Amino acid sequence: ENGAKYSVFNEAISTGLPELVECVLQCRDFRLGIEGAQVIPRLMEKVQQSPDFYVEMKWEFSSWVPFLSRACPSDTYKIWKKGTNVRIDTTLAGFDNMSWIRGNKRFLFKGDKTKTTFMEIDLDKKTLHQEVFDIKQRTDPIQAAAPRPKAVAAS
């Protein structure tokens, strides 16, 4: 930040140059990739060391204002952990137009020493969003700076 509390990103936007904004975002992604590559192996080790489990967590919000409690969300998270794999099931999908959206969602986290995979599955829409984080590739700064195949294909 500078003296006026502007970040590099704010400054890039203020120039009106999309190329500069893109460059700043690429640098941010590069930094986050390197930082993640350092954190994930330690996280995987801690997850592996913890015992396997299954737990259900029920939560709900309420209000002292009459009839407002009906609009407050509630859900039960079901969480499984086995080895370095974690699965979370939920029925609260989001918030839109002043109401809570229900839906069956599943989040999967699978990891080992070389890569981690995060998946978000919408069981109602039958869709999958997947992010694969290759730790080995990200620890090499030259490889980490290279654009992803998807990014090249999208250009």
C-alpha positions in Angstrom: 0.0 0.0 0.0 1.1 3.5 -0.6 0.4 6.6 1.7 -3.1 6.9 0.4 -3.8 3.2 1.3 -3.9 2.1 -2.4 -2.7 -1.4 -3.2 -0.8 -2.3 -6.3 -4.1 -3.8 -7.6 -5.9 -0.4 -7.0 -3.2 1.4 -8.8 -3.4 -1.0 -11.7 -7.1 -0.5 -12.0 -6.9 3.2 -11.9 -4.6 3.3 -15.0 -7.4 1.8 -17.1 -4.9 -0.7 -18.7 -6.4 -4.2 -18.7 -2.9 -5.6 -19.5 -1.5 -4.1 -16.3 -4.3 -5.5 -14.2 -3.8 -8.9 -15.7 -0.1 -8.7 -15.0 -0.7 -7.8 -11.3 -3.2 -10.7 -11.0 -0.7 -13.1 -12.5 1.9 -12.0 -10.0 -0.5 -12.4 -7.2 -1.4 -15.9 -8.4 2.3 -16.8 -8.7 2.9 -15.7 -5.1 -0.1 -17.6 -3.8 1.0 -20.7 -5.7 4.5 -20.6 -4.1 3.0 -20.0 -0.7 0.5 -22.8 -1.1 3.2 -25.2 -2.2 5.0 -24.6 1.1 1.9 -25.0 3.3 0.1 -27.9 1.7 2.7 -30.6 2.4 2.7 -29.7 6.1 -1.1 -29.6 6.1 -1.2 -33.1 4.4 1.1 -34.4 7.1 -1.1 -33.1 9.9 -4.3 -34.4 8.2 -2.6 -37.9 7.8 -1.6 -38.0 11.4 -5.1 -37.2 12.8 -7.4 -40.1 13.4 -10.1 -41.0 10.9 -13.6 -39.9 11.9 -17.2 -39.2 11.0 -19.1 -36.3 12.6 -22.4 -34.5 12.1 -22.5 -30.8 13.0 -25.9 -29.2 13.2 -26.1 -25.5 13.3 -28.9 -23.0 13.2 -29.4 -19.3 13.6 -32.3 -17.7 15.4 -33.6 -14.3 16.3 -35.5 -12.7 19.1 -37.5 -10.7 16.5 -40.8 -12.5 15.8 -41.0 -14.4 12.5 -37.4 -13.5 11.6 -36.2 -16.9 12.8 -38.0 -18.5 9.8 -35.6 -16.6 7.5 -32.5 -17.7 9.4 -30.4 -20.5 8.0 -29.8 -23.9 9.5 -28.0 -27.0 8.2 -26.3 -30.2 9.2 -22.8 -30.8 7.9 -21.7 -34.4 7.6 -17.9 -34.8 7.6 -15.9 -37.9 6.9 -12.1 -38.0 7.2 -10.0 -41.0 6.1 -6.3 -40.8 5.6 -5.7 -37.5 3.8 -9.2 -37.5 2.2 -12.0 -35.4 3.6 -15.6 -35.3 2.5 -18.2 -32.7 3.5 -21.9 -33.0 2.7 -24.3 -30.0 3.1 -27.7 -28.9 2.0 -27.2 -25.2 2.2 -26.1 -24.1 -1.3 -26.2 -20.3 -1.1 -28.1 -17.1 -0.6 -30.0 -15.2 -3.3 -32.7 -12.5 -3.4 -33.1 -12.4 0.4 -33.6 -16.2 0.7 -31.5 -19.2 1.4 -31.0 -21.7 -1.4 -31.2 -25.4 -0.6 -29.3 -28.0 -2.6 -27.3 -31.1 -2.0 -23.6 -30.2 -2.2 -20.5 -32.4 -1.6 -17.0 -31.1 -1.1 -14.1 -33.6 -1.5 -10.5 -32.9 -0.6 -8.0 -35.6 -1.7 -4.3 -35.2 -1.1 -1.0 -36.8 -1.0 2.7 -35.6 -1.1 2.7 -34.7 -4.8 -0.8 -33.1 -5.4 -4.0 -32.2 -3.9 -7.5 -32.2 -5.5 -10.5 -30.2 -4.3 -13.9 -31.0 -5.8 -17.2 -29.3 -5.4 -20.1 -31.6 -6.5 -23.6 -30.3 -7.0 -25.6 -33.5 -6.6 -28.9 -31.9 -7.8 -27.5 -30.3 -10.9 -25.0 -33.2 -11.4 -22.1 -30.9 -11.9 -18.5 -31.0 -10.8 -15.9 -28.3 -10.3 -12.4 -29.5 -9.7 -9.1 -27.8 -8.8 -5.9 -29.8 -8.9 -2.9 -28.4 -7.2 0.4 -30.0 -8.3 2.7 -29.4 -5.4 5.8 -30.7 -7.1 5.3 -28.4 -10.1 4.6 -25.4 -7.8 7.8 -25.7 -5.8 9.8 -25.1 -8.9 9.6 -21.3 -9.5 10.0 -21.6 -13.3 7.3 -24.2 -13.6 5.1 -22.2 -11.2 5.3 -19.1 -13.4 4.3 -21.0 -16.5 0.6 -20.6 -17.5 -1.8 -23.5 -16.9 -2.8 -25.4 -20.0 -6.4 -24.2 -19.4 -5.3 -20.6 -19.4 -3.4 -21.1 -22.7 -6.4 -22.9 -24.3 -8.7 -20.1 -23.2 -6.7 -17.3 -24.8 
